[in-house]
Amino acid sequence: MTKNPSGMTCVEGGFFNMGSNGDEVWRSDGEGPVRQVKLNSFFIDVLAVTNRQFKAFVQDTGHVTEAERFGWSFVFVGFLRDKRRASASGISHPQSTWWHAVRNSCWKRPTGSGSSIRKILDHPVVHVSWNDARAYALWSGKRLLTEAEWEFAARGGLDGKLYPWGDELTPEGRHQCNIWQGRFPDANTKADGFFGTAPADAFPPNHFGLYNMVGNVWEWCSDWWATKFHADSVDRNPSGPPAGHEKVIRGGSYLCHHSYCNRYRNSARTKNTPDSSTGNIGFRCGMDA
C-alpha cells in the first residue's frame, strides 16, 4: 500500500456524477448538465495551503507574489477603517463595490500596511494568484487539482448532494462551513464563529477527511474556464479546455451569501484571471497516485 504523503490523503478513483441540474445552480456558470466522469486515483491536501506553509515556500525560494509586484490587492471593505480606505489605490472592482484595491496588501499583509499573519499562521493563505499557487505546487512536488478532481473530492462519496456533508446547510442547527451570516455586505452576525478566514482545519471534515472544501476561501484549480466545453469533452480525467483567459476557482468563501452568491456548493464554480489576487482566494494541491 502506498503511504500518503504528509498532509495528504488518497482519493480512490472511480466514476462520479459531476455537476448539477437543480434549481440552485448558476446556469450561466455552466454547472450542468450532470455528466458521469471517471477519474484515476489521486492524492489531495487535507487542508488548504496555510500562511505557515506559504511562508516556508517564500523563505526557501524568495518567491515574490504578483500582488507584491503590482503593489496592491483586493481587500473586503469591511476589514478597512477609514484611514485604510483612504490608502486604497483608486482601482475599483468593476462589479463588486465591497472590494477595495489596497496598496501593499499581499499574502503577508492581508489588509495592507500594518497588518500581518503572525496570529493567523494556521489560516489559509490568501492574496495569491493562480501563478503563485502553481509556483508553490511545483516547489512542493505537487500540482494544482483539476476541477473534476476538486469536485469529486469535495463530494466525499455523497453522490448528488449540495454540500460536502449533505443537502442541509446547517444540520441540527450546526454550522458546517465559514460563509457570511446576516445581511451582506454590511452586517455579519458571525453566527458560524468567523468574520474573515477561519483556521484551515475549522469545522468537521467530509467523508474523505478533507476540511473546508466549501466556504472559507475559494480554491484555484488547474483548468481554464469555459461554460460549455465540458458538454462535449472527454469523460475520463478531464482537464478543461486547452487554452483560455481565466482559471476556475471552486468552493466559495467567507464572503459568500445566499443573497448574491450561493456558490458554497459542491458543483458551483466561477473564475478569475491567473494574475488576480483577492483576500478570499487560496488553494490546495494534489498529486498523481
Backbone hydrogen bonds, N-H to C=O, Kabsch-Sander energy under -0.5 kcal/mol:
donor,donor_aa,acceptor,acceptor_aa,energy
8,M,5,P,-2.2
9,T,44,I,-2.2
11,V,9,T,-0.5
11,V,42,F,-3.4
12,E,10,C,-0.7
14,G,39,L,-1.4
16,F,37,V,-2.2
18,M,16,F,-0.8
18,M,35,R,-2.9
20,S,31,E,-0.7
25,V,22,G,-1.3
27,R,25,V,-1.0
29,D,26,W,-1.7
30,G,27,R,-1.5
31,E,26,W,-0.9
35,R,18,M,-2.1
37,V,16,F,-2.9
38,K,235,D,-3.0
39,L,14,G,-2.3
42,F,11,V,-1.9
43,F,287,M,-3.3
44,I,9,T,-2.1
45,D,285,C,-2.6
46,V,7,G,-2.7
47,L,7,G,-0.5
49,V,283,F,-2.6
51,N,123,H,-2.4
52,R,121,L,-2.3
54,F,50,T,-2.6
55,K,51,N,-2.4
56,A,52,R,-1.7
57,F,53,Q,-1.8
58,V,54,F,-2.5
59,Q,55,K,-2.6
60,D,56,A,-1.9
61,T,57,F,-2.3
62,G,58,V,-2.9
65,T,63,H,-0.5
69,R,65,T,-1.9
70,F,66,E,-2.9
71,G,67,A,-2.1
72,W,67,A,-0.9
73,S,102,V,-1.4
74,F,277,S,-1.3
75,V,100,H,-2.9
77,V,98,W,-3.1
79,F,76,F,-2.0
80,L,77,V,-1.7
85,R,81,R,-2.6
86,A,82,D,-1.9
87,S,83,K,-0.6
87,S,84,R,-1.0
88,A,85,R,-1.6
89,S,101,A,-4.1
92,S,90,G,-0.6
93,H,99,W,-0.6
97,T,95,Q,-0.6
99,W,96,S,-1.4
100,H,75,V,-2.7
101,A,91,I,-0.9
102,V,73,S,-2.4
102,V,100,H,-1.0
103,R,87,S,-1.0
104,N,71,G,-2.5
105,S,102,V,-1.5
106,C,109,R,-1.7
109,R,106,C,-0.8
112,G,109,R,-1.8
113,S,103,R,-0.7
115,S,112,G,-2.1
120,I,117,I,-1.6
123,H,120,I,-1.8
125,V,49,V,-2.4
127,H,278,T,-2.4
128,V,281,I,-0.9
130,W,274,P,-0.6
131,N,274,P,-1.9
133,A,129,S,-2.5
134,R,130,W,-2.6
135,A,131,N,-1.9
136,Y,132,D,-2.2
137,A,133,A,-2.5
138,L,134,R,-2.5
139,W,135,A,-2.1
140,S,136,Y,-2.2
141,G,138,L,-1.1
142,K,137,A,-3.0
143,R,286,G,-2.0
145,L,284,R,-0.6
150,W,146,T,-2.5
151,E,147,E,-2.3
152,F,148,A,-2.5
153,A,149,E,-2.5
154,A,150,W,-2.7
155,R,151,E,-2.3
156,G,152,F,-0.8
156,G,153,A,-0.7
157,G,152,F,-0.6
158,L,155,R,-2.1
159,D,157,G,-1.0
161,K,158,L,-1.2
163,Y,166,G,-2.8
166,G,163,Y,-1.0
173,G,170,T,-2.2
174,R,171,P,-2.0
176,Q,169,L,-0.5
179,I,177,C,-0.9
180,W,256,C,-2.3
183,R,187,A,-1.8
184,F,182,G,-0.6
187,A,183,R,-2.4
189,T,181,Q,-2.3
189,T,187,A,-0.6
190,K,181,Q,-0.6
193,G,190,K,-2.1
200,A,122,D,-2.6
202,A,199,P,-2.1
206,N,210,L,-2.2
209,G,206,N,-2.2
211,Y,46,V,-2.3
215,G,251,G,-2.9
216,N,178,N,-2.6
217,V,215,G,-1.7
218,W,280,N,-2.8
219,E,250,R,-2.2
220,W,282,G,-1.8
221,C,248,V,-2.4
222,S,145,L,-2.9
224,W,241,P,-0.5
225,W,246,E,-3.1
231,A,228,K,-1.3
232,D,228,K,-0.5
232,D,229,F,-1.4
237,N,38,K,-3.0
247,K,272,N,-3.3
248,V,223,D,-2.2
249,I,270,T,-2.6
250,R,219,E,-2.1
251,G,268,A,-0.6
254,Y,216,N,-2.0
256,C,253,S,-1.8
260,Y,257,H,-1.8
261,C,257,H,-3.2
263,R,261,C,-1.6
265,R,263,R,-1.1
266,N,162,L,-3.0
270,T,249,I,-1.8
272,N,247,K,-1.9
276,S,273,T,-2.1
279,G,74,F,-1.2
281,I,278,T,-1.0
282,G,218,W,-3.6
286,G,143,R,-3.4
287,M,43,F,-1.8
289,A,41,S,-1.3
